[in-house]
């Protein structure tokens, strides 16, 4: 088969770093690949039309059955701390970077196939992915993107006839992940662990040149870069907390150097609020529980800064001092971002004389939610319906989530008094709150319904859910089915690192 000259440009700047950073590898073809879904909106941003994405040529490229013209496929090497312990060499065990596609606006984007076969870093695994994990990652990227949270995304979802053995035999699938870069903390940790300062510095220069270009000629560029990475990570995790998102496996090799949500495995959005919620049933000690995520983000940044400490100074005492300042900045950024997000969720200003009162009211509501097992998403959404008028009752949309109506009533009086003290207008406040408190999030039971649909050869449920996730703040009654607490049978759903 011959093709016309490509109308796109492929950069291979990561591959050009050389053999110390990645290994050339070709995807392993799939049997009878079928395009289940193509992300037309993302494709357009990359300069690919719907016709491109649905063409035989691109279906073969996205399945790993044909090369990307001009591409130089590689798998990256990296290390990482997994569940708090150094794991040594890891690397792209089932991900293959085809190259960087240059979009019409000049930005380059990684096209990375996940599930495209074995690489030198597969560690005795098959390098494949199955439908359930691929569908979950495809959905998650879109869900967070439309919530305004930085994330990798997926361009396509392809299934095939190949059978993959996990707990049982499942059908193979592959997604094409898209991000400016998939470089992670673990890339730097690897060179630090191998005492290869030249490679570590080269990687830092590469990341700064391509993704932090404003720092390229800065006199203290490594310090400024690490400070920005830590700040981006802090803001990312604050936004996770604000929507009840749990990553599930916050290992350092799953932390993006760009502050993106990276590597979706056993993630989950909380249903009933529990500050100690664990979304990954493999996380037996709760290391990555919801309330632990901010501290783990700080710990992970400390591992990155430690790996890059020689870039900060030639003198060990100064390295320590400057590293601590960067980590202190993480804490400052997280606290400020989280405070602003919580105030917005409650529709409060929290300034001046009302600042302490706002803290007490917000903490009181979270305590009440935990005691009543109230739904995180829908409880916050319902707060917008509260009237600040004295002695106004709780709206039904709120009270339905609390079995202790007396405790809710006491709290509500404090909340309403604070709203009045701040001079809040109910209509204006409601509009603002509904812009930050989603009605629709990617609940596990919704994802499971789609997985079963795709496994049966039907993509209709996937399309419907993606459409709903694209408007998470909508009050459209047509989307009511996606804005419900999970049914009782959803309790059986669990996710682990194999998901």
C-alpha positions, 0 to 999 in steps of 0.5 A: 500500500502506498500513501501520499506525502504526509501533511503532518510533521514528526519531530523525534527530539526525545529519541535524539537524546540517544541510547542512554535515554531510550531504546529503539523498538518496533510495535508488535502488530495486532490481529484484526485491529478495530477502531472503537473510538477516535478523539476528534477534538484532540485530533483537530488540535493535532492537525488530524481530521476525522478522515485521517483518524478513520483512515486505514493508514491511521488505524494501522499506525494507531494499532502499531501495525504500521510505522508513523511516517518519519517517526523513530519509535523508542521506549524510555528507561527510568527508575522510581520509588514504588510504594515508598521503596526504590524499585530500580530500573523500570522503563516503558514496559508496554508503552512505545513513543512513536515520535512527536507530532507537530501541531498547526500551532507549532507545539509538538505532542508525544504520540505514545502507544500503550499496549503495543507489545514488548519492549526491553523494559517489559520485565517478562511481561507481554507489553500488552494492555486489555480492554478494561484498563484501556477504556478506563484510561481513555475515559479518565483523560477526558474526564479530567481534561474537561474538569480543567485538570492537567492530564495526558489524553488519548487520541484513539482506542483500538481493540483486537482479536489477540487474547491476553492472559491476566487473571483470565483471558481478555482481548487486547487493546491499545490506546494512543496517549498524547501529551507534550511529554511523558518524561517523569520524575523517575527518568531523573531518579534513574540517572541519579541512581546510576551516578550519571550526572552528565546524562541527568544534566542533559535530560534537565536541559532537554526538558527546560529547552522544550517545555520550560523555554522561558528558563533556558537562559536564566542564570539559575535555571535548574533551581527555577525549573525545579521550583516550577515543577514542584509548584505544578505538582502541588497545584495538580494535587490540590485540584485532584483533592477538590473533585475527590479524585484519587490516583491510586498509584502515586509512585515517582515513576507516575509523576509527570515532569510537567505536572500532568496527571499521568498513568491511569491505573486503579484511580477513582472518584470518591462516591461516599466521602471518606477522607481516608478513602483508598481506591486501589485494593492493592494499597493495603496500607493506604499509602495513596489514600485521598487524604495522603495525596498532598503529602505524597506529592511533597515526598515525591518532589523531594525524591526529584529534588534529591536526584537533581541536587547536584544541579543546584550547587557544587556545595552539599550544604547549599544543595540541602538549603536550596532543595529545602526552599523548593520543597517549602514552596511546594507546601506554600503553593499547595496550601494557597491553591487548596484554600482558594479551591475550597472557598470557591466550592463553598461559595465563600470569600473567606477574607477579613473577619470571616476568614476563621469562620470560613475555615470552621464552616468548611471543616464542619461540612467535611466532618458531617459528610464523613459521618453521614457517608454523603456523596462527595460530588452531589453534596457539594453541587447541592450547596449552591441551592442553599438560601442564605435567608435566616431559618431557610431549610436545607434543599432536598438535593442536599438533605437527601445525602444526610441521614442526620438531619439535625446535625445538618440543620445546625451546620446549615445555620452557621453556613447561612450566617457566614453567607449573610456576613459576607453579603452574598447574593444567592443567585450570583453565588449559585452560578459561581459554585456551579462552575466549580462543583461538577455534577458529573464525574467518572464514577467507577460503575459508569466506567464498568458499564462502558467496559462491558459494552466495549467487550461485547463489541459495542461502543455506543455507551462509550460515546454517550459517557464521553459526551456527558463527561465533556460537560461536567458542570451541566444541569441538562436533564438529559444527563441525569443518568450520569449524575446519580449515586452508584447503585448498590451492586456497584459495591462489588467493583474494585480496581487494583494495579492490574486494572 
